[in-house]
Amino acid sequence: MNKIPVFYNPAMVVEIDLESPSPKKPREVVTEWKQNYPIEVIDFVPLREEDFCLAHTTEHVRGIISLRIANGMDTRHQEVVDSLYWTTASFYHAAEHALQYGVAVSPTSGFHHAGHDFSWGFCTFNGLLIAAVKMLNKSQVRRIGIIDFDYHQGDGSEDIIARLALGDRISHRTGKIHYTREKQAFFQELPALLESLKDVDILFYQAGADQHENDPLGGFLNNAEMRERDVQVFRFSKDHGIPIVWNLAGGYQEERTEQGRCIQKVLDIHNATMEACMGIYLNNPV
Ligand SMILES: [Zn+2]
């Protein structure tokens, strides 16, 4: 492999200002990656309402789409709803690509707090579980592993797995021990956490930037430790020949400047994840 595939379409981006900077992050991160790394940007078609219903109740989906129910940003912006068809599709198509070629990236956030019939915490629909159910239904995949290293608990993912009785086909790992803020314990547990996933057919990896110790909503790992986290995950997937799709998830370090909000520190963390991925998956990493 000479380039890392990244599933991006501008329709993923929400242009209006929201409490979380993440809905604007896809364009910012892809702009940096295009300038600095050998990536291949791949376009895709959006998902449909019926796909959302694979992981969510029809009533909840209809409520969100019709703006009757507030989205995960706790607003009723049509722009947020419009982006959901594309962000969930980015993850799904990246996952299908990874299954075939080994690795792919979806520059997305805002999935893991979305439950079967609820949306909160900057998450409206759960792109992880929508992609998982869609792939399991096509039956070329028997088991999926989700490594959720966003700092916060993937309560929405856990809710959907429980309510759809998917526990024997989806192994959900959150590294709960990280809530203790004990970085030594996190790295002691990591090999066993990864080893428990060695029989899955594909890994979904949320490489959350809010595990960083400077994150205002997280975290407990410094720059070198964040990189070590990523390297261990990618080395595990490569060594075991398990396809891996990864995304961005949370990250809230930002500076307010005259030009607006600057999330360069978050972008730097995602850049480091891309470098770790390139180092392990590219034949000639730059
Ligand atoms: Zn988070």
Boltz pocket constraint, residues with backbone or C-beta under 6 A from the ligand:
constraints:
  - pocket:
      binder: B
      contacts: [[A, 150], [A, 151], [A, 152], [A, 208], [A, 210], [A, 217], [A, 249], [A, 250], [A, 251]]
      max_distance: 6.0
